[in-house]
Every structure is written in C-alpha cells, then in structure tokens.
Amino acid sequence: MKDAIKDLIRGLWKENPVLVLLLGTCPTLATTSSAANGFAMGIATMCVLCGSNLVISCIAGIVPKKIRIPVYIVVIATFVTVIDMLMKAYAPAAIYNALGIFIPLIVVNCIVLGRAEAFASKHGPVRSVFDGIGMGLGFTLALTMLGALREFLGSGSIFEVKIITAWTTDFLLMSAAPGAFIIVGIILAAKNYFARRAAIKAGKLYVPPAGLDCHNCSICNLEDK
C-alpha cells in the first residue's frame, strides 16, 4: 500500500505529466481557455487512465507482446467511448461542446497509452489504479491552473465568476493558442528557477529534466548553408 501511495503522489508533482514530462500538450493548449474546460478535460482523462490501467494490468499477462499496443488502444477506446457518452448525457452542454473532438482524442493521448505501456502492464491492479489517479490528478491540476490563469488574464474571471467587475473588454491573446504557449512557458521557467534555487541551497547540482536544458539542444551549433 505504501508503494501505491507513492505512485499517487508522484504524478501530482515529481512526474507531473504536463509540467515535468511535457505530455498531453495538445489538449493542454487547446482546452484550457477557461478553468471549467481544463477541469472537465482533466477529470475525463483521469477516469480513462484509472479504468484502462486497471484492465490492462489484469490482462497484460495473457496478451501476446506482438499485439499488445492494438489491444491496449481498444481498451482505452472503450473507456473513452463510455466517458464521452456520460459527458454528453450529464455534463453542461457548453463544456461538452467546448471540449468537442478532444474527448474522443483521449484515445491517442500519449499520457494514457504511455502509462499503460510503461506502468500498468508491469504492475498489479492496485498500484496501476493509484498511478492512474495520481497522473490524472496531476494532469487535472495543471489544466485547471492553466485554464484559471488564462481565464483571469483574458476576462478577469475564474470559473465564469467575475473577479474584476470593471473588466468589460476581453484580452483575446489569452484565449488563443499563443496565450497558452506563453503561460506554459512562464510556468515551466518559474518551476525550473525555484527547483534550481532549492538545489543550490541544499548543496546539490541541479539537473534539468532531459530536453529542457541547453545540453540537449544543438540549435546553436547549426551552420548556415
């Protein structure tokens, strides 16, 4: 049980799928125009993660390795279909319509398939479910935070509640994709800055996640042809 709790906590921050692993970027940028949209997308993804992780953990031992990916996708697609139908029936129409095609596209979300292949297929049902909850909650928190920031900076409201009543003209940049890129970039820069400061205070060497530092980039070495 202790390992299951660690699996849950790990997805919230240490291996947050958006802020650390940089997975699920497409729905992150496309569905976070408001806090409500980001929250709904995160909850839908978490439900798919939990269900697919549980089933894949149970069947991993009997599925031939050569066809495991198609089988995993069928399992994920089944849960996505169920979640899509439930949201269509019970979620507010405005939120369901805003998320649109991105609910069915959870099938190809790299977070879901990645956890199925990297974790659920190698661990028991209990740990797999906790891993799905942790990764799903981390994804939900990141999307809700990003959506709240974009909504506030764009219209002065959060969850459609007007915080600044005098704000009458929306800042359109924040509701568009470039605004999402800007906010995500600022969040990642701040996270790395504070992580670096914490490492220095502890007398340790700060090593950025692979792909997020200059050592993994060769763009400066390109020569004009």
MODELLER restraints for C-alpha pairs under 7 A, 6 or more apart:
rsr = mdl.restraints
at = mdl.atoms
rsr.add(forms.Gaussian(group=physical.xy_distance, feature=features.Distance(at['CA:4:A'], at['CA:126:A']), mean=6.98, stdev=0.5))
rsr.add(forms.Gaussian(group=physical.xy_distance, feature=features.Distance(at['CA:4:A'], at['CA:127:A']), mean=4.77, stdev=0.5))
rsr.add(forms.Gaussian(group=physical.xy_distance, feature=features.Distance(at['CA:4:A'], at['CA:130:A']), mean=5.74, stdev=0.5))
rsr.add(forms.Gaussian(group=physical.xy_distance, feature=features.Distance(at['CA:7:A'], at['CA:127:A']), mean=6.92, stdev=0.5))
rsr.add(forms.Gaussian(group=physical.xy_distance, feature=features.Distance(at['CA:7:A'], at['CA:130:A']), mean=6.16, stdev=0.5))
rsr.add(forms.Gaussian(group=physical.xy_distance, feature=features.Distance(at['CA:7:A'], at['CA:131:A']), mean=5.05, stdev=0.5))
rsr.add(forms.Gaussian(group=physical.xy_distance, feature=features.Distance(at['CA:7:A'], at['CA:134:A']), mean=6.68, stdev=0.5))
rsr.add(forms.Gaussian(group=physical.xy_distance, feature=features.Distance(at['CA:8:A'], at['CA:130:A']), mean=5.15, stdev=0.5))
rsr.add(forms.Gaussian(group=physical.xy_distance, feature=features.Distance(at['CA:8:A'], at['CA:131:A']), mean=5.23, stdev=0.5))
rsr.add(forms.Gaussian(group=physical.xy_distance, feature=features.Distance(at['CA:8:A'], at['CA:133:A']), mean=6.26, stdev=0.5))
rsr.add(forms.Gaussian(group=physical.xy_distance, feature=features.Distance(at['CA:8:A'], at['CA:134:A']), mean=3.92, stdev=0.5))
rsr.add(forms.Gaussian(group=physical.xy_distance, feature=features.Distance(at['CA:9:A'], at['CA:134:A']), mean=5.95, stdev=0.5))
rsr.add(forms.Gaussian(group=physical.xy_distance, feature=features.Distance(at['CA:10:A'], at['CA:134:A']), mean=6.75, stdev=0.5))
rsr.add(forms.Gaussian(group=physical.xy_distance, feature=features.Distance(at['CA:11:A'], at['CA:134:A']), mean=4.56, stdev=0.5))
rsr.add(forms.Gaussian(group=physical.xy_distance, feature=features.Distance(at['CA:11:A'], at['CA:135:A']), mean=4.31, stdev=0.5))
rsr.add(forms.Gaussian(group=physical.xy_distance, feature=features.Distance(at['CA:11:A'], at['CA:138:A']), mean=5.49, stdev=0.5))
rsr.add(forms.Gaussian(group=physical.xy_distance, feature=features.Distance(at['CA:12:A'], at['CA:134:A']), mean=5.77, stdev=0.5))
rsr.add(forms.Gaussian(group=physical.xy_distance, feature=features.Distance(at['CA:12:A'], at['CA:135:A']), mean=6.45, stdev=0.5))
rsr.add(forms.Gaussian(group=physical.xy_distance, feature=features.Distance(at['CA:12:A'], at['CA:137:A']), mean=6.31, stdev=0.5))
rsr.add(forms.Gaussian(group=physical.xy_distance, feature=features.Distance(at['CA:12:A'], at['CA:138:A']), mean=4.11, stdev=0.5))
rsr.add(forms.Gaussian(group=physical.xy_distance, feature=features.Distance(at['CA:13:A'], at['CA:138:A']), mean=6.70, stdev=0.5))
rsr.add(forms.Gaussian(group=physical.xy_distance, feature=features.Distance(at['CA:15:A'], at['CA:21:A']), mean=6.30, stdev=0.5))
rsr.add(forms.Gaussian(group=physical.xy_distance, feature=features.Distance(at['CA:16:A'], at['CA:135:A']), mean=6.72, stdev=0.5))
rsr.add(forms.Gaussian(group=physical.xy_distance, feature=features.Distance(at['CA:16:A'], at['CA:138:A']), mean=5.41, stdev=0.5))
rsr.add(forms.Gaussian(group=physical.xy_distance, feature=features.Distance(at['CA:16:A'], at['CA:139:A']), mean=6.84, stdev=0.5))
rsr.add(forms.Gaussian(group=physical.xy_distance, feature=features.Distance(at['CA:17:A'], at['CA:23:A']), mean=5.28, stdev=0.5))
rsr.add(forms.Gaussian(group=physical.xy_distance, feature=features.Distance(at['CA:17:A'], at['CA:111:A']), mean=7.00, stdev=0.5))
rsr.add(forms.Gaussian(group=physical.xy_distance, feature=features.Distance(at['CA:17:A'], at['CA:135:A']), mean=6.63, stdev=0.5))
rsr.add(forms.Gaussian(group=physical.xy_distance, feature=features.Distance(at['CA:17:A'], at['CA:138:A']), mean=6.76, stdev=0.5))
rsr.add(forms.Gaussian(group=physical.xy_distance, feature=features.Distance(at['CA:17:A'], at['CA:139:A']), mean=6.04, stdev=0.5))
rsr.add(forms.Gaussian(group=physical.xy_distance, feature=features.Distance(at['CA:18:A'], at['CA:24:A']), mean=6.58, stdev=0.5))
rsr.add(forms.Gaussian(group=physical.xy_distance, feature=features.Distance(at['CA:18:A'], at['CA:139:A']), mean=6.31, stdev=0.5))
rsr.add(forms.Gaussian(group=physical.xy_distance, feature=features.Distance(at['CA:18:A'], at['CA:142:A']), mean=6.57, stdev=0.5))
rsr.add(forms.Gaussian(group=physical.xy_distance, feature=features.Distance(at['CA:19:A'], at['CA:188:A']), mean=6.44, stdev=0.5))
rsr.add(forms.Gaussian(group=physical.xy_distance, feature=features.Distance(at['CA:23:A'], at['CA:110:A']), mean=6.48, stdev=0.5))
rsr.add(forms.Gaussian(group=physical.xy_distance, feature=features.Distance(at['CA:23:A'], at['CA:111:A']), mean=6.06, stdev=0.5))
rsr.add(forms.Gaussian(group=physical.xy_distance, feature=features.Distance(at['CA:24:A'], at['CA:109:A']), mean=6.10, stdev=0.5))
rsr.add(forms.Gaussian(group=physical.xy_distance, feature=features.Distance(at['CA:24:A'], at['CA:110:A']), mean=6.19, stdev=0.5))
rsr.add(forms.Gaussian(group=physical.xy_distance, feature=features.Distance(at['CA:24:A'], at['CA:111:A']), mean=6.18, stdev=0.5))
rsr.add(forms.Gaussian(group=physical.xy_distance, feature=features.Distance(at['CA:27:A'], at['CA:102:A']), mean=6.58, stdev=0.5))
rsr.add(forms.Gaussian(group=physical.xy_distance, feature=features.Distance(at['CA:28:A'], at['CA:143:A']), mean=6.11, stdev=0.5))
rsr.add(forms.Gaussian(group=physical.xy_distance, feature=features.Distance(at['CA:29:A'], at['CA:177:A']), mean=6.23, stdev=0.5))
rsr.add(forms.Gaussian(group=physical.xy_distance, feature=features.Distance(at['CA:29:A'], at['CA:180:A']), mean=5.48, stdev=0.5))
rsr.add(forms.Gaussian(group=physical.xy_distance, feature=features.Distance(at['CA:30:A'], at['CA:177:A']), mean=6.76, stdev=0.5))
rsr.add(forms.Gaussian(group=physical.xy_distance, feature=features.Distance(at['CA:31:A'], at['CA:37:A']), mean=5.96, stdev=0.5))
rsr.add(forms.Gaussian(group=physical.xy_distance, feature=features.Distance(at['CA:31:A'], at['CA:38:A']), mean=5.78, stdev=0.5))
rsr.add(forms.Gaussian(group=physical.xy_distance, feature=features.Distance(at['CA:31:A'], at['CA:99:A']), mean=6.15, stdev=0.5))
rsr.add(forms.Gaussian(group=physical.xy_distance, feature=features.Distance(at['CA:32:A'], at['CA:38:A']), mean=4.64, stdev=0.5))
rsr.add(forms.Gaussian(group=physical.xy_distance, feature=features.Distance(at['CA:32:A'], at['CA:143:A']), mean=6.16, stdev=0.5))
rsr.add(forms.Gaussian(group=physical.xy_distance, feature=features.Distance(at['CA:32:A'], at['CA:146:A']), mean=6.31, stdev=0.5))
rsr.add(forms.Gaussian(group=physical.xy_distance, feature=features.Distance(at['CA:32:A'], at['CA:147:A']), mean=4.24, stdev=0.5))
rsr.add(forms.Gaussian(group=physical.xy_distance, feature=features.Distance(at['CA:33:A'], at['CA:147:A']), mean=5.44, stdev=0.5))
rsr.add(forms.Gaussian(group=physical.xy_distance, feature=features.Distance(at['CA:33:A'], at['CA:150:A']), mean=6.13, stdev=0.5))
rsr.add(forms.Gaussian(group=physical.xy_distance, feature=features.Distance(at['CA:33:A'], at['CA:151:A']), mean=6.22, stdev=0.5))
rsr.add(forms.Gaussian(group=physical.xy_distance, feature=features.Distance(at['CA:33:A'], at['CA:175:A']), mean=5.18, stdev=0.5))
rsr.add(forms.Gaussian(group=physical.xy_distance, feature=features.Distance(at['CA:34:A'], at['CA:147:A']), mean=4.42, stdev=0.5))
rsr.add(forms.Gaussian(group=physical.xy_distance, feature=features.Distance(at['CA:34:A'], at['CA:148:A']), mean=5.89, stdev=0.5))
rsr.add(forms.Gaussian(group=physical.xy_distance, feature=features.Distance(at['CA:34:A'], at['CA:150:A']), mean=6.55, stdev=0.5))
rsr.add(forms.Gaussian(group=physical.xy_distance, feature=features.Distance(at['CA:34:A'], at['CA:151:A']), mean=4.93, stdev=0.5))
rsr.add(forms.Gaussian(group=physical.xy_distance, feature=features.Distance(at['CA:34:A'], at['CA:159:A']), mean=6.92, stdev=0.5))
rsr.add(forms.Gaussian(group=physical.xy_distance, feature=features.Distance(at['CA:35:A'], at['CA:144:A']), mean=4.96, stdev=0.5))
rsr.add(forms.Gaussian(group=physical.xy_distance, feature=features.Distance(at['CA:35:A'], at['CA:145:A']), mean=6.95, stdev=0.5))
rsr.add(forms.Gaussian(group=physical.xy_distance, feature=features.Distance(at['CA:35:A'], at['CA:147:A']), mean=4.05, stdev=0.5))
rsr.add(forms.Gaussian(group=physical.xy_distance, feature=features.Distance(at['CA:35:A'], at['CA:148:A']), mean=4.32, stdev=0.5))
rsr.add(forms.Gaussian(group=physical.xy_distance, feature=features.Distance(at['CA:35:A'], at['CA:151:A']), mean=6.67, stdev=0.5))
rsr.add(forms.Gaussian(group=physical.xy_distance, feature=features.Distance(at['CA:35:A'], at['CA:158:A']), mean=6.46, stdev=0.5))
rsr.add(forms.Gaussian(group=physical.xy_distance, feature=features.Distance(at['CA:35:A'], at['CA:159:A']), mean=5.44, stdev=0.5))
rsr.add(forms.Gaussian(group=physical.xy_distance, feature=features.Distance(at['CA:36:A'], at['CA:159:A']), mean=5.57, stdev=0.5))
rsr.add(forms.Gaussian(group=physical.xy_distance, feature=features.Distance(at['CA:37:A'], at['CA:95:A']), mean=6.00, stdev=0.5))
rsr.add(forms.Gaussian(group=physical.xy_distance, feature=features.Distance(at['CA:37:A'], at['CA:99:A']), mean=6.87, stdev=0.5))
rsr.add(forms.Gaussian(group=physical.xy_distance, feature=features.Distance(at['CA:38:A'], at['CA:143:A']), mean=4.70, stdev=0.5))
rsr.add(forms.Gaussian(group=physical.xy_distance, feature=features.Distance(at['CA:38:A'], at['CA:144:A']), mean=4.77, stdev=0.5))
rsr.add(forms.Gaussian(group=physical.xy_distance, feature=features.Distance(at['CA:38:A'], at['CA:147:A']), mean=5.54, stdev=0.5))
rsr.add(forms.Gaussian(group=physical.xy_distance, feature=features.Distance(at['CA:39:A'], at['CA:140:A']), mean=5.72, stdev=0.5))
rsr.add(forms.Gaussian(group=physical.xy_distance, feature=features.Distance(at['CA:39:A'], at['CA:143:A']), mean=6.36, stdev=0.5))
rsr.add(forms.Gaussian(group=physical.xy_distance, feature=features.Distance(at['CA:39:A'], at['CA:144:A']), mean=4.90, stdev=0.5))
rsr.add(forms.Gaussian(group=physical.xy_distance, feature=features.Distance(at['CA:42:A'], at['CA:136:A']), mean=6.60, stdev=0.5))
rsr.add(forms.Gaussian(group=physical.xy_distance, feature=features.Distance(at['CA:42:A'], at['CA:139:A']), mean=5.78, stdev=0.5))
rsr.add(forms.Gaussian(group=physical.xy_distance, feature=features.Distance(at['CA:42:A'], at['CA:140:A']), mean=3.88, stdev=0.5))
rsr.add(forms.Gaussian(group=physical.xy_distance, feature=features.Distance(at['CA:42:A'], at['CA:143:A']), mean=6.55, stdev=0.5))
rsr.add(forms.Gaussian(group=physical.xy_distance, feature=features.Distance(at['CA:43:A'], at['CA:140:A']), mean=6.14, stdev=0.5))
rsr.add(forms.Gaussian(group=physical.xy_distance, feature=features.Distance(at['CA:44:A'], at['CA:83:A']), mean=6.60, stdev=0.5))
rsr.add(forms.Gaussian(group=physical.xy_distance, feature=features.Distance(at['CA:45:A'], at['CA:106:A']), mean=6.73, stdev=0.5))
rsr.add(forms.Gaussian(group=physical.xy_distance, feature=features.Distance(at['CA:45:A'], at['CA:136:A']), mean=6.34, stdev=0.5))
rsr.add(forms.Gaussian(group=physical.xy_distance, feature=features.Distance(at['CA:46:A'], at['CA:132:A']), mean=6.56, stdev=0.5))
rsr.add(forms.Gaussian(group=physical.xy_distance, feature=features.Distance(at['CA:46:A'], at['CA:133:A']), mean=6.20, stdev=0.5))
rsr.add(forms.Gaussian(group=physical.xy_distance, feature=features.Distance(at['CA:46:A'], at['CA:136:A']), mean=3.92, stdev=0.5))
rsr.add(forms.Gaussian(group=physical.xy_distance, feature=features.Distance(at['CA:46:A'], at['CA:137:A']), mean=6.64, stdev=0.5))
rsr.add(forms.Gaussian(group=physical.xy_distance, feature=features.Distance(at['CA:48:A'], at['CA:76:A']), mean=6.83, stdev=0.5))
rsr.add(forms.Gaussian(group=physical.xy_distance, feature=features.Distance(at['CA:48:A'], at['CA:79:A']), mean=5.59, stdev=0.5))
rsr.add(forms.Gaussian(group=physical.xy_distance, feature=features.Distance(at['CA:48:A'], at['CA:80:A']), mean=6.12, stdev=0.5))
rsr.add(forms.Gaussian(group=physical.xy_distance, feature=features.Distance(at['CA:49:A'], at['CA:112:A']), mean=5.69, stdev=0.5))
rsr.add(forms.Gaussian(group=physical.xy_distance, feature=features.Distance(at['CA:49:A'], at['CA:132:A']), mean=4.90, stdev=0.5))
rsr.add(forms.Gaussian(group=physical.xy_distance, feature=features.Distance(at['CA:49:A'], at['CA:136:A']), mean=6.68, stdev=0.5))
rsr.add(forms.Gaussian(group=physical.xy_distance, feature=features.Distance(at['CA:50:A'], at['CA:129:A']), mean=5.10, stdev=0.5))
rsr.add(forms.Gaussian(group=physical.xy_distance, feature=features.Distance(at['CA:50:A'], at['CA:132:A']), mean=4.55, stdev=0.5))
rsr.add(forms.Gaussian(group=physical.xy_distance, feature=features.Distance(at['CA:50:A'], at['CA:133:A']), mean=6.02, stdev=0.5))
rsr.add(forms.Gaussian(group=physical.xy_distance, feature=features.Distance(at['CA:51:A'], at['CA:79:A']), mean=6.77, stdev=0.5))
rsr.add(forms.Gaussian(group=physical.xy_distance, feature=features.Distance(at['CA:52:A'], at['CA:75:A']), mean=6.14, stdev=0.5))
rsr.add(forms.Gaussian(group=physical.xy_distance, feature=features.Distance(at['CA:52:A'], at['CA:76:A']), mean=5.47, stdev=0.5))
rsr.add(forms.Gaussian(group=physical.xy_distance, feature=features.Distance(at['CA:52:A'], at['CA:79:A']), mean=6.88, stdev=0.5))
rsr.add(forms.Gaussian(group=physical.xy_distance, feature=features.Distance(at['CA:53:A'], at['CA:116:A']), mean=5.76, stdev=0.5))
rsr.add(forms.Gaussian(group=physical.xy_distance, feature=features.Distance(at['CA:53:A'], at['CA:120:A']), mean=5.19, stdev=0.5))
rsr.add(forms.Gaussian(group=physical.xy_distance, feature=features.Distance(at['CA:53:A'], at['CA:128:A']), mean=5.45, stdev=0.5))
rsr.add(forms.Gaussian(group=physical.xy_distance, feature=features.Distance(at['CA:53:A'], at['CA:129:A']), mean=6.00, stdev=0.5))
rsr.add(forms.Gaussian(group=physical.xy_distance, feature=features.Distance(at['CA:53:A'], at['CA:132:A']), mean=6.42, stdev=0.5))
rsr.add(forms.Gaussian(group=physical.xy_distance, feature=features.Distance(at['CA:54:A'], at['CA:125:A']), mean=5.20, stdev=0.5))
rsr.add(forms.Gaussian(group=physical.xy_distance, feature=features.Distance(at['CA:54:A'], at['CA:128:A']), mean=6.01, stdev=0.5))
rsr.add(forms.Gaussian(group=physical.xy_distance, feature=features.Distance(at['CA:54:A'], at['CA:129:A']), mean=5.64, stdev=0.5))
rsr.add(forms.Gaussian(group=physical.xy_distance, feature=features.Distance(at['CA:56:A'], at['CA:72:A']), mean=6.70, stdev=0.5))
rsr.add(forms.Gaussian(group=physical.xy_distance, feature=features.Distance(at['CA:56:A'], at['CA:116:A']), mean=6.68, stdev=0.5))
rsr.add(forms.Gaussian(group=physical.xy_distance, feature=features.Distance(at['CA:56:A'], at['CA:120:A']), mean=6.15, stdev=0.5))
rsr.add(forms.Gaussian(group=physical.xy_distance, feature=features.Distance(at['CA:56:A'], at['CA:121:A']), mean=6.07, stdev=0.5))
rsr.add(forms.Gaussian(group=physical.xy_distance, feature=features.Distance(at['CA:57:A'], at['CA:120:A']), mean=4.83, stdev=0.5))
rsr.add(forms.Gaussian(group=physical.xy_distance, feature=features.Distance(at['CA:57:A'], at['CA:121:A']), mean=5.05, stdev=0.5))
rsr.add(forms.Gaussian(group=physical.xy_distance, feature=features.Distance(at['CA:57:A'], at['CA:123:A']), mean=6.42, stdev=0.5))
rsr.add(forms.Gaussian(group=physical.xy_distance, feature=features.Distance(at['CA:57:A'], at['CA:124:A']), mean=5.86, stdev=0.5))
rsr.add(forms.Gaussian(group=physical.xy_distance, feature=features.Distance(at['CA:57:A'], at['CA:125:A']), mean=5.39, stdev=0.5))
rsr.add(forms.Gaussian(group=physical.xy_distance, feature=features.Distance(at['CA:57:A'], at['CA:128:A']), mean=6.69, stdev=0.5))
rsr.add(forms.Gaussian(group=physical.xy_distance, feature=features.Distance(at['CA:58:A'], at['CA:125:A']), mean=6.38, stdev=0.5))
rsr.add(forms.Gaussian(group=physical.xy_distance, feature=features.Distance(at['CA:60:A'], at['CA:121:A']), mean=5.20, stdev=0.5))
rsr.add(forms.Gaussian(group=physical.xy_distance, feature=features.Distance(at['CA:73:A'], at['CA:107:A']), mean=6.87, stdev=0.5))
rsr.add(forms.Gaussian(group=physical.xy_distance, feature=features.Distance(at['CA:76:A'], at['CA:107:A']), mean=5.92, stdev=0.5))
rsr.add(forms.Gaussian(group=physical.xy_distance, feature=features.Distance(at['CA:77:A'], at['CA:107:A']), mean=5.35, stdev=0.5))
rsr.add(forms.Gaussian(group=physical.xy_distance, feature=features.Distance(at['CA:80:A'], at['CA:104:A']), mean=6.31, stdev=0.5))
rsr.add(forms.Gaussian(group=physical.xy_distance, feature=features.Distance(at['CA:80:A'], at['CA:106:A']), mean=6.66, stdev=0.5))
rsr.add(forms.Gaussian(group=physical.xy_distance, feature=features.Distance(at['CA:80:A'], at['CA:107:A']), mean=6.47, stdev=0.5))
rsr.add(forms.Gaussian(group=physical.xy_distance, feature=features.Distance(at['CA:84:A'], at['CA:103:A']), mean=6.36, stdev=0.5))
rsr.add(forms.Gaussian(group=physical.xy_distance, feature=features.Distance(at['CA:84:A'], at['CA:104:A']), mean=6.95, stdev=0.5))
rsr.add(forms.Gaussian(group=physical.xy_distance, feature=features.Distance(at['CA:87:A'], at['CA:96:A']), mean=6.66, stdev=0.5))
rsr.add(forms.Gaussian(group=physical.xy_distance, feature=features.Distance(at['CA:88:A'], at['CA:96:A']), mean=6.43, stdev=0.5))
rsr.add(forms.Gaussian(group=physical.xy_distance, feature=features.Distance(at['CA:119:A'], at['CA:128:A']), mean=6.83, stdev=0.5))
rsr.add(forms.Gaussian(group=physical.xy_distance, feature=features.Distance(at['CA:120:A'], at['CA:128:A']), mean=5.02, stdev=0.5))
rsr.add(forms.Gaussian(group=physical.xy_distance, feature=features.Distance(at['CA:148:A'], at['CA:158:A']), mean=5.58, stdev=0.5))
rsr.add(forms.Gaussian(group=physical.xy_distance, feature=features.Distance(at['CA:150:A'], at['CA:174:A']), mean=5.30, stdev=0.5))
rsr.add(forms.Gaussian(group=physical.xy_distance, feature=features.Distance(at['CA:150:A'], at['CA:175:A']), mean=6.51, stdev=0.5))
rsr.add(forms.Gaussian(group=physical.xy_distance, feature=features.Distance(at['CA:151:A'], at['CA:157:A']), mean=5.98, stdev=0.5))
rsr.add(forms.Gaussian(group=physical.xy_distance, feature=features.Distance(at['CA:151:A'], at['CA:158:A']), mean=6.02, stdev=0.5))
rsr.add(forms.Gaussian(group=physical.xy_distance, feature=features.Distance(at['CA:152:A'], at['CA:158:A']), mean=5.70, stdev=0.5))
rsr.add(forms.Gaussian(group=physical.xy_distance, feature=features.Distance(at['CA:153:A'], at['CA:174:A']), mean=6.52, stdev=0.5))
rsr.add(forms.Gaussian(group=physical.xy_distance, feature=features.Distance(at['CA:154:A'], at['CA:170:A']), mean=5.37, stdev=0.5))
rsr.add(forms.Gaussian(group=physical.xy_distance, feature=features.Distance(at['CA:154:A'], at['CA:171:A']), mean=4.40, stdev=0.5))
rsr.add(forms.Gaussian(group=physical.xy_distance, feature=features.Distance(at['CA:154:A'], at['CA:172:A']), mean=6.27, stdev=0.5))
rsr.add(forms.Gaussian(group=physical.xy_distance, feature=features.Distance(at['CA:154:A'], at['CA:174:A']), mean=5.11, stdev=0.5))
rsr.add(forms.Gaussian(group=physical.xy_distance, feature=features.Distance(at['CA:154:A'], at['CA:175:A']), mean=6.33, stdev=0.5))
rsr.add(forms.Gaussian(group=physical.xy_distance, feature=features.Distance(at['CA:155:A'], at['CA:167:A']), mean=6.57, stdev=0.5))
rsr.add(forms.Gaussian(group=physical.xy_distance, feature=features.Distance(at['CA:155:A'], at['CA:170:A']), mean=4.74, stdev=0.5))
rsr.add(forms.Gaussian(group=physical.xy_distance, feature=features.Distance(at['CA:155:A'], at['CA:171:A']), mean=6.33, stdev=0.5))
rsr.add(forms.Gaussian(group=physical.xy_distance, feature=features.Distance(at['CA:156:A'], at['CA:162:A']), mean=6.10, stdev=0.5))
rsr.add(forms.Gaussian(group=physical.xy_distance, feature=features.Distance(at['CA:156:A'], at['CA:163:A']), mean=5.65, stdev=0.5))
rsr.add(forms.Gaussian(group=physical.xy_distance, feature=features.Distance(at['CA:156:A'], at['CA:164:A']), mean=5.18, stdev=0.5))
rsr.add(forms.Gaussian(group=physical.xy_distance, feature=features.Distance(at['CA:156:A'], at['CA:167:A']), mean=6.12, stdev=0.5))
rsr.add(forms.Gaussian(group=physical.xy_distance, feature=features.Distance(at['CA:157:A'], at['CA:163:A']), mean=4.95, stdev=0.5))
rsr.add(forms.Gaussian(group=physical.xy_distance, feature=features.Distance(at['CA:157:A'], at['CA:164:A']), mean=6.78, stdev=0.5))
rsr.add(forms.Gaussian(group=physical.xy_distance, feature=features.Distance(at['CA:173:A'], at['CA:179:A']), mean=5.23, stdev=0.5))
rsr.add(forms.Gaussian(group=physical.xy_distance, feature=features.Distance(at['CA:174:A'], at['CA:180:A']), mean=6.60, stdev=0.5))
rsr.add(forms.Gaussian(group=physical.xy_distance, feature=features.Distance(at['CA:196:A'], at['CA:206:A']), mean=5.46, stdev=0.5))
rsr.add(forms.Gaussian(group=physical.xy_distance, feature=features.Distance(at['CA:199:A'], at['CA:205:A']), mean=6.18, stdev=0.5))
rsr.add(forms.Gaussian(group=physical.xy_distance, feature=features.Distance(at['CA:199:A'], at['CA:206:A']), mean=5.47, stdev=0.5))
rsr.add(forms.Gaussian(group=physical.xy_distance, feature=features.Distance(at['CA:210:A'], at['CA:216:A']), mean=6.91, stdev=0.5))
